[in-house]
Amino acid sequence: MVRDAIVGFWHILRAMGMTLKYFFTKPVTVQYPEQPVRLYPRFRGRHELRRYEEGPYQGLERCIGCALCAAYCPTQCIYVQAGENQDGVQRSPGERYAEIYEINLLRCMFCGYCEEACPTGAIVLRRQFALADYSRDRLIYTQDRLLTPSEPHAIILDDRAGSEQERRPGVSGKPKG
Amino acid sequence: MDWVTDFWIPVIKAIVVVLALLVGGAYMTWGERKLCARFQVRYGPNRAGPFGILQPLADAVKAIFKEEIVPHHVDKAIYLMSPGISFAAVLITFAVIPFGPQIDLLGRQIGLWIGDLQVGLLYLLAIAGLGSYGIVLGGWSSNNKYSLLGALRATAQMISYELPMGLALLSVVVLAGTLNLNRIVDFQGQWPLIVWQPLGFLIFFIAILAESNRSPFDLPETENELISGFMTEYGGIKFALYFIAEYTAMVVNSAIVATLFLGGWKWPAVLSNLHPLAGVALFLAKVLVVLFLYVWVRASCPRVRYDKFMRFCWKFLMPLAWVNLAVTAVIVALI
């Protein structure tokens, strides 16, 4: 009984010493709107549709309206309707382009399969993570919004730092689009 | 009858003390959230004003503007009364605690206490018992099994822990030879009572943790088993009243500990003799230290199981308090 009490008292003292140690360490909280969040380079945020930045097709949309992404999507959140390119008003390099391209972010689970299915690297999951909005309609992203590049308030950590690779040996370094 | 000394001065003192306690209780909620956050390596509230200093204000505004809901199955009169009883019991506890020396103000001698009771300690114990009424009536009138269980637990634990608490106080009385809190503070001019009564301090502190339903003894409101216990049916300003009663109780209990064991406003006499207000500052500093201890314990210890908690009180704390009292009495008698 007495021994239990002394041992218990000692344990409580040790617990209190432990908490006091943490009391004097700097908080790990990221003050988000003021401070940038730290993101890993493979972070999968919101989708974006890309254009060719250089070469013969510079400025054209990469998406050719093949709808492979929509076919591959496990939650069927992508809707693609293709249109034929006319002479003179080329929107993409191939015969067809995406006339309507919509992603329902309420259904999307950010698996990244669309990115893998895409033959031209048009759809990519970029780093935008601030996705809250005021209405459900606004969360169905339309083509013009997906084509606008976004810059999240974040620091991108270095992928080649090594330690992260070692901790997750299953992740292969397959280059994207 | 001199209206100024017999009526106006006590009234003004009472109003000032009540306001100070209200602000203190409100800021204790902020302080606890801040301290707890730091113990958990985060910042805590920091959006409302610099360092979140306006957080209690924001909370109060929110609570006031909440819809006033009275469930149809409650006993309305008692249900509405209970938070008030809780809060009032906490406020009147402070009446006998001296928070400073006698000062000269506008040519009058004013003692920085509200009532100089000869049996101040008995008053403290009596009011401590009254506090459980607010909780048990709230739980009973809610007409809900969780609230009732919470209320029953609260009563059982308050009554049980009053015994070791009273015994710890008795050792103080044996040493100081008085029940008057002012005399007890005077007695501690040289050394605070914690030096002579370390065990008594420990027992008393554990007992007031249980008295004010604080973690690790917050069994009446265990979220995981009783969904806030006696507070389940309360919302809006009624809930806020219970909440602020709990935090004001922390402040008041810390004041009691500071007065009885840490030398009140007097110790160390070198500092309190400098200026009358230095005594008040000393008292406040001690209260803050005990409040920090409260939060520190909460951040360190998990909640105990109810049967172990009662066993701890009756089979360990009580005998310990008796032994402490007996040893103290024998030593006082011999010297």
Contacts between the chains, C-beta under 8 A, distances in Angstrom:
chain1	res1	chain2	res2	distance
A	1	B	316	7.5
A	5	B	316	6.5
A	12	B	300	7.1
A	12	B	301	6.3
A	15	B	300	4.4
A	15	B	301	6.4
A	16	B	296	6.2
A	16	B	297	7.2
A	16	B	300	4.5
A	18	B	300	7.3
A	19	B	39	5.1
A	19	B	296	6.7
A	19	B	299	4.8
A	19	B	300	4.4
A	20	B	296	7.1
A	22	B	38	8.0
A	22	B	39	6.0
A	22	B	40	7.3
A	22	B	41	5.5
A	23	B	35	7.8
A	23	B	38	5.3
A	23	B	39	5.2
A	23	B	296	8.0
A	23	B	299	7.9
A	25	B	41	5.9
A	26	B	41	7.8
A	27	B	37	7.4
A	27	B	38	6.9
A	27	B	41	5.3
A	27	B	42	4.9
A	27	B	43	4.9
A	28	B	41	5.3
A	28	B	42	7.1
A	29	B	41	7.9
A	29	B	42	4.7
A	29	B	43	5.1
A	31	B	43	7.5
A	31	B	46	8.0
